[in-house]
Amino acid sequence: MKPVPETNEVLDALAGMGGAEMRVTLIEMGDAAKEVVPQCVGLSLASIVDGLTFTLVATSDEIAALDAVQYLDGGPCVFSAHENEIVGMDHDEMITEHKWLLYAQASAAAGVASSLTLPILNKDRVIGTVNLYAATSDAFEGREDDLAQAVGASAASAVRNADLGFETRLEAARAPERLVDQNDVDIALGIIAGSQRVDIPTAQERLRQAAARADITEAQAARAARGILRA
């Protein structure tokens, strides 16, 4: 799997800041996931701490190989494509896991038949998530523990098929803008702390309050503060 363009952009920026290990970690995570689940077509690593999401997707060669296997064994993707079956449901049916999965698959991202969300813990606190996406509906069954160990997450609170639409791709697309915003905030905090002779936590609170009072984002307030305090 390879990074989507926006993730590549953020990884390059982080490398320029001395964080080149992030690219290595992400690629190794993707390789480890595919070793456990060969049908894996996507992986997103979301950090709650800095609000950034990094996404890997299968290459065209990997997708082609999966398609070949599907056609050889008459897998679920092949069945649904050839049968063109419309599934009707009432409210009672939707509460069952199987029926819900069928409903979710109707709006799933292309090539995604199942997903698995694993939390990343620091002691007892969730600091991020790993979202995995596979081309077959049963790809993750019985493999939660192995996957969690492979990607450094926890299987205790694993959630299946919560993101068949691969929504984390949209979060990854916003990551470059969020990284720029965070850099602006970090610079502004340094300026505020230095000019007002306070520590960083105090500077953070003052920036937060200023943004709230002006009804703007902290990044917008940071950019304004940089211009005023440097003048």
Secondary structure per residue as TSV (DSSP state, phi and psi in degrees):
chain	resnum	aa	ss	phi	psi
A	1	M	-	360.0	154.5
A	2	K	E	-131.7	156.8
A	3	P	E	-67.5	144.5
A	4	V	-	-69.5	160.9
A	5	P	H	-53.7	-42.8
A	6	E	H	-65.9	-36.2
A	7	T	H	-67.7	-39.9
A	8	N	H	-57.2	-42.5
A	9	E	H	-62.0	-45.0
A	10	V	H	-68.3	-40.7
A	11	L	H	-62.5	-39.3
A	12	D	H	-63.3	-42.3
A	13	A	H	-64.6	-42.0
A	14	L	H	-65.0	-37.2
A	15	A	H	-61.9	-37.8
A	16	G	H	-67.0	-19.6
A	17	M	T	-97.9	8.0
A	18	G	T	93.5	13.2
A	19	G	-	-110.3	43.6
A	20	A	T	-64.7	-20.7
A	21	E	H	-68.0	-19.0
A	22	M	H	-63.5	-40.1
A	23	R	H	-63.9	-44.0
A	24	V	H	-61.4	-45.7
A	25	T	H	-60.3	-44.5
A	26	L	H	-64.8	-46.1
A	27	I	H	-64.4	-42.4
A	28	E	H	-62.7	-36.8
A	29	M	H	-63.8	-44.1
A	30	G	H	-63.6	-42.4
A	31	D	H	-63.0	-41.0
A	32	A	H	-65.8	-38.6
A	33	A	H	-65.6	-42.7
A	34	K	H	-68.8	-28.1
A	35	E	H	-66.8	-36.8
A	36	V	H	-79.9	-41.9
A	37	V	-	-127.5	92.8
A	38	P	T	-59.0	-23.5
A	39	Q	T	-79.5	2.0
A	40	C	E	-65.2	127.5
A	41	V	E	-117.1	-2.4
A	42	G	E	-165.1	152.3
A	43	L	E	-147.8	133.2
A	44	S	E	-126.3	131.7
A	45	L	E	-109.1	116.3
A	46	A	E	-112.9	127.2
A	47	S	E	-102.1	122.6
A	48	I	T	-73.5	-28.7
A	49	V	T	-64.2	-50.2
A	50	D	T	-109.4	-0.2
A	51	G	-	73.6	15.8
A	52	L	-	-101.4	144.2
A	53	T	E	-123.1	131.8
A	54	F	E	-114.5	134.1
A	55	T	E	-128.8	134.9
A	56	L	E	-111.4	144.4
A	57	V	E	-132.1	155.2
A	58	A	-	-65.1	146.6
A	59	T	-	-77.6	167.1
A	60	S	H	-60.7	-35.3
A	61	D	H	-65.7	-40.3
A	62	E	H	-66.6	-40.0
A	63	I	H	-65.0	-42.0
A	64	A	H	-62.3	-39.6
A	65	A	H	-64.9	-41.2
A	66	L	H	-65.0	-39.7
A	67	D	H	-61.3	-40.8
A	68	A	H	-61.8	-42.7
A	69	V	H	-63.9	-41.3
A	70	Q	H	-58.8	-44.7
A	71	Y	H	-71.5	-27.8
A	72	L	H	-71.7	-39.5
A	73	D	H	-105.5	4.9
A	74	G	T	61.9	45.8
A	75	G	-	-67.6	179.5
A	76	P	H	-61.6	-35.5
A	77	C	H	-66.0	-37.6
A	78	V	H	-66.6	-43.9
A	79	F	H	-58.8	-49.5
A	80	S	H	-66.4	-33.7
A	81	A	H	-68.9	-40.4
A	82	H	H	-83.0	-33.2
A	83	E	H	-79.4	-28.1
A	84	N	-	49.6	45.2
A	85	E	-	-85.8	135.9
A	86	I	-	-100.5	126.4
A	87	V	-	-102.7	122.3
A	88	G	-	-96.2	145.5
A	89	M	-	-141.7	146.7
A	90	D	-	-107.2	179.8
A	91	H	H	-61.0	-40.8
A	92	D	H	-64.9	-37.1
A	93	E	H	-67.4	-33.0
A	94	M	H	-67.5	-19.0
A	95	I	T	-80.0	-9.9
A	96	T	S	-84.6	147.2
A	97	E	H	-61.0	-41.4
A	98	H	H	-64.5	-46.2
A	99	K	H	-66.6	-37.1
A	100	W	H	-63.7	-39.4
A	101	L	H	-61.7	-43.5
A	102	L	H	-59.8	-42.8
A	103	Y	H	-63.5	-44.8
A	104	A	H	-64.4	-37.2
A	105	Q	H	-65.7	-24.5
A	106	A	H	-63.9	-27.7
A	107	S	T	-113.4	18.0
A	108	A	-	-70.5	155.7
A	109	A	-	-65.8	152.3
A	110	A	T	-56.4	127.6
A	111	G	T	85.6	-2.2
A	112	V	-	-107.7	119.1
A	113	A	-	-113.1	-13.8
A	114	S	E	-157.0	155.8
A	115	S	E	-140.0	158.2
A	116	L	E	-142.6	127.6
A	117	T	E	-110.8	125.3
A	118	L	E	-121.6	130.2
A	119	P	E	-78.8	148.4
A	120	I	E	-105.1	124.8
A	121	L	E	-111.5	144.5
A	122	N	E	-117.9	101.3
A	123	K	T	62.3	-115.1
A	124	D	T	-106.9	9.5
A	125	R	E	-105.7	132.2
A	126	V	E	-77.9	122.0
A	127	I	E	-112.2	-3.6
A	128	G	E	178.5	-179.8
A	129	T	E	-140.6	152.6
A	130	V	E	-114.2	121.3
A	131	N	E	-108.1	125.1
A	132	L	E	-114.6	145.1
A	133	Y	E	-131.4	136.0
A	134	A	E	-130.3	159.8
A	135	A	S	-86.9	-7.8
A	136	T	S	-125.3	152.5
A	137	S	T	-71.1	-24.5
A	138	D	T	-107.5	16.1
A	139	A	T	-60.8	-34.0
A	140	F	T	-97.7	-4.4
A	141	E	T	-61.6	123.5
A	142	G	T	75.3	5.0
A	143	R	-	-114.6	8.6
A	144	E	H	-58.4	-46.7
A	145	D	H	-64.1	-44.6
A	146	D	H	-64.0	-40.4
A	147	L	H	-66.0	-43.9
A	148	A	H	-59.4	-42.5
A	149	Q	H	-66.6	-37.5
A	150	A	H	-67.3	-36.8
A	151	V	H	-105.7	6.3
A	152	G	T	74.1	34.2
A	153	A	-	-118.2	-170.7
A	154	S	-	-117.2	137.5
A	155	A	S	-91.8	-5.5
A	156	A	T	-61.5	-36.7
A	157	S	T	-118.8	34.9
A	158	A	-	-63.1	140.4
A	159	V	E	-124.1	125.8
A	160	R	E	-97.8	141.0
A	161	N	S	58.5	33.6
A	162	A	S	-85.2	-16.3
A	163	D	-	-140.6	59.5
A	164	L	T	-68.9	-18.5
A	165	G	T	-80.7	-0.2
A	166	F	-	54.5	45.9
A	167	E	T	-65.3	-22.2
A	168	T	H	-64.1	-18.9
A	169	R	H	-61.5	-36.0
A	170	L	H	-67.6	-37.6
A	171	E	H	-66.1	-38.9
A	172	A	H	-63.7	-34.4
A	173	A	H	-66.5	-25.1
A	174	R	H	-88.3	-8.5
A	175	A	H	-60.0	-41.7
A	176	P	H	-59.3	-43.1
A	177	E	H	-64.5	-39.3
A	178	R	H	-67.8	-34.9
A	179	L	H	-66.2	-41.5
A	180	V	H	-61.5	-44.8
A	181	D	H	-59.7	-43.6
A	182	Q	H	-65.2	-38.0
A	183	N	H	-63.7	-41.6
A	184	D	H	-62.7	-40.5
A	185	V	H	-65.5	-43.8
A	186	D	H	-61.6	-42.7
A	187	I	H	-64.9	-44.3
A	188	A	H	-62.5	-39.0
A	189	L	H	-62.5	-39.8
A	190	G	H	-63.6	-39.9
A	191	I	H	-68.4	-44.5
A	192	I	H	-62.0	-47.0
A	193	A	H	-60.1	-41.8
A	194	G	H	-72.2	-43.7
A	195	S	H	-74.6	-31.0
A	196	Q	H	-103.8	1.7
A	197	R	T	54.9	53.3
A	198	V	-	-129.0	167.5
A	199	D	-	-82.4	170.6
A	200	I	H	-62.5	-44.5
A	201	P	H	-56.9	-38.6
A	202	T	H	-67.5	-41.3
A	203	A	H	-61.8	-39.6
A	204	Q	H	-61.5	-43.9
A	205	E	H	-66.5	-39.0
A	206	R	H	-67.1	-39.2
A	207	L	H	-66.6	-41.7
A	208	R	H	-61.4	-44.4
A	209	Q	H	-66.7	-39.8
A	210	A	H	-62.8	-42.1
A	211	A	H	-65.1	-41.7
A	212	A	H	-65.0	-42.4
A	213	R	H	-67.2	-34.7
A	214	A	H	-87.3	-4.5
A	215	D	T	58.4	45.3
A	216	I	S	-131.1	171.4
A	217	T	-	-76.7	161.4
A	218	E	H	-63.6	-33.0
A	219	A	H	-65.4	-41.4
A	220	Q	H	-65.0	-41.6
A	221	A	H	-64.6	-37.2
A	222	A	H	-63.6	-44.0
A	223	R	H	-65.1	-37.9
A	224	A	H	-66.6	-42.6
A	225	A	H	-64.0	-38.3
A	226	R	H	-60.5	-45.2
A	227	G	H	-66.5	-40.0
A	228	I	H	-74.3	-48.0
A	229	L	H	-74.0	-21.8
A	230	R	H	-84.8	-16.4
A	231	A	-	-70.2	360.0
